[in-house]
Amino acid sequence: MLILLSPAKTLDFETPFAETPSAPRFAAEAQRIAHAAARLGPARLSELMHISDKLAALNHARFKQFATAEARPAIRAFAGDVYRGFDAASADPETLAFAQDHLRILSGLYGLLRPLDAIRPYRLEMGTRWSPSGDKLVAHWGAKVAKALAAELKSEGSGLVVNLASNEYYAVLARQLPKPVRVIAPDFRVATATGLQFQSFTAKVARGAMARWLCDERIAEPAAFASFDRDGWRFDPAGSTPDRPRFVRQ
C-alpha cells in the first residue's frame, strides 16, 4: 500500500528535528525547476501563482537562494492543515519508518517525496500553468511521477494506492497509473442540520489523521478502513463504495 498526500503552503523551518534526512528522488530536477522559476521574476510569479506581491517576492528570493538554503525532512517542513492532522511531532520512530516506506507526498517542485526526504523552502503548486519544459507542471511531472509510483508498487507488491491528496495534486496521476493498480479515495463529510457536507479545512485535517492512522496501525488491507475512528470520524457503510469509503463526523 502506498499513501498519497498533497504538500502544504505553510512551512516550518524552525522547529528542531532529530531524523536524518534522505535524498529526494528528483532532487536534480527540483534544482532545475527552481533555477528556471528564479528567472521569471516576482511579477511573473505573482501572476502565475495568484499570490500577493509580498509573497511573490519571498518566493522569488527562495528560488534564487535555493541551492544553498537550509533543508529539512518534508514531514517536518510542511505545516499546513494536512500535517497538523498527521502530527509528525508525536510519531514514534517506528511509525516514521513505516511512513518512509509507504507514504508519498506529491509536489510541484520535487515531483514525489518520501516523508524524510530533505526539502528546501518553496511554494509552487502542481496546478501552476508553467514549467521549464511546457505550459503546465502537471504535464511536466505526470509521466515521471506515474513511472516512479508504478515501480514502487511493483516492488512493494500490493498494487494498492490510498489517495489522500487533493484533486489538484492527484491530477498528475489521473489515468496514468497502470492496471491493475487499485486506487482507494476516502471521502470525508460533516453531518450538519442540512445534511452531509464537504468542508475543505476539516477534510484536509482528516486526510492527515487517516495517513497517520494507517502508519500507526501498519494497515495493509482495505477491509481495515472500516475501523478508522480518530477525531470523531466514523465509517458510513451506506454511503460507501469499495473504492470510495465514506467517513462522517457529527
N, C-alpha and C positions, 0 to 999 in steps of 0.2 A: 504494500500500500504506500502510495505517495500522496502527501497532503499539500495542497497549493494555497498560498496566501498572497495577498497584494502587499506591497511595501507601504510606507507611511510618509506623509509630507513633513510631519513633526519629527524632529531628530533630537537625540540626546547624546552629546559628545562630552559630557562632564562626569556622569556617574561612573565610579571605578568599576572595573570588571576583572575577573580572575582567569577567564578562559584564554587559551592560546588560540588566536585566530587562524583560520585556514585560508587558502588562496582561492579566490573565485575562479570558476571555470573560464569565464570570458573576460578576465582582467585586462588583457591587452586590447580587446575590443572596446571595453569601457573607457580606457585611456584615449583611444582614437575618437570616440564619440565626444568625450569631454573636451578634447582639443578642438574639434570642429565646432562644438557649441560655444566655446570661448570666442571664436572668430565672429559669431553672429552679433555680438554687442548687446548691451542692456535693452535698447529699444526694441530690437527684433525678438529677444527673449520674452519681453513683456507681451508683445503681440501674439507670439506663438503659444505661450503658456497661459495667457489670460490672467496675468498677475500684475500687481502694482509696480510702479517704477522702483520703489524701495526694494521689493522682493526680487525684481529683475536684476538690480544692481548687486544684491547679495549673491544671487546665483551665478551671475557673470563672474564675480570675484572667485567663487568656489571653483568654477570651471578653469579659470586662469591659473589657480593655485593647486589644481587637482593632483598633480604628480607628487607634490611634496606635503600634502595635507595629512593630518592625523587620520589613522584608520582604526576601526574597531569592529567587533563581530556584529553582523547585521541585526541579530536578535536583541542586541544591546543598544544599537544605534537608532532603530526605528522606535518611535514613542507615541504613535497615534492610537486611535481607539482599538484597533485590532490587537495591538501589542499590550495595551492595558488589559485586555481580556486574556491574553496569553500569560502575562505576568512572569517574564523570564527571571526576575529577581528572586522569586520564591521557588524556582525549579531546582531540583537536586541534580547532581552530575549525571545520574542515570537517565533522567528524563531528557536532559540536553543532548546526551549521546544518542538516544533514540531519535530525537528531533533532527540531529545532524544526518542521520541515515534516512529519515522518512519525510521530513518537512522541506518544502522548496518554496522560495519566495520569487515571484515574477517581478522583473524590474525593467524600467525603460532604459536605464543606463547599463546595468550589469547583465541583463537578459534573464539569467537564472541563478539564484543564490541558495546556498545552504545556510542554516542559521548562524554558524560560526565563521562564515566567510567574511573577510575583512573588507569593509567598505569605507569610502571617504564621503564627506558631506556633499550632498547633491539634491537637486529636485528636478526630475524630468519624467513626466507622466507618459505611460505607454500610449495614450491616445494623442500625443503630440503629432501634428501633421508636418513633420520634418524628420529627416535623418540624413546622415552623411552620404547615404547611397540611394536616396529616393525621396518620396514625399511623405512617408509615414514610418514611425518607429515600429508599428505593428507588422508592417511588411518586412522591415529590416530584420526583425528578430524571429518572425514566425517559424521559418524552416529550421533555423539554428536551435531554437528552444524545443521545438517538437522533436527534432532528431535526438537531442540530448536526453529529453524525458523518455523517449521510446527506448533508448539504450539502457537507461536506468531501470525501467520497468521490465525489460527483458532479463536483465541481470538479477533483479530482485525477485522476479518470478510470479508476482501476484496478478499483474495486468489490471490493477485497480487504482484509480485516481479519485481522491476526495477533493472536490473543487470548493474551497472556501475563499476563493478570490472574487473580486468584483467583476462585473461584466466587462469593464474597460480592460482589465488585465487578462482575463480569460480569453478575450478576443484574439490574443496572439496565438492561441492553440486551437481555436474553433475549426473543426473539420480537418485538422492536420494530424491528430493522433491516430496511429494505425489500428485497424481492427485486429483482434477483438478486445482492445482496451475498453474497460468499463469505467464510466465517469459517474460518481455519485455527487449530487449537488444539494446539500441540505438547505432547507427553506425555513426561515425564522419569522414568526408572526406574533404580534402582541394582541391579546384579547382586549377589546375596548367595548364601550357601550354601543357602538355602531357596527361591531363585527371585528373580524381579524384584520389587522393592518400591518403592512411592512413599514418599519421605521428604520431609516438608514443608520443612525447612530447606534441604536440597540442591536441591529443585525451585525454591525462591524465588531462590537464587543463580543457578541455571541460567537462569531466565527473564530475569534482568537481564543475564547474559552473552550470551544469544541476542539480546536487544534491542540490546546494544552491537555485536554482530557484524553484525546487519542494517544498523545505521547506518554502521559502519566500511566495510563492503563495498558499501554502496548497493544492497542486494538489492532486486530488483523482481519477480522471477519465482518462483513456488512451487517449481519444479524445483530451484532452487538450495539449498533447505533440506537436501538430502541431503549437502551438503558441510560442514555445521556440525560442527566438531570441536574446539571450545575446552574447556579444563578437563577433558579426558579423555572428553568425550561423543562418541558415535558413532551415526550413523543406523542404525536397525534396520528394514530393509525388510520383514522377515517380520512384524513386529508393528505395522506402519504401515498407515494408510489415507490416501487423498489429503488429507483434511481433518484427520487426526489423526496426524501423523508422530510416530513414537516415537524417542527417543534414550536410549541406555543407557550407563551408566558402570560400570566394574568397581569 
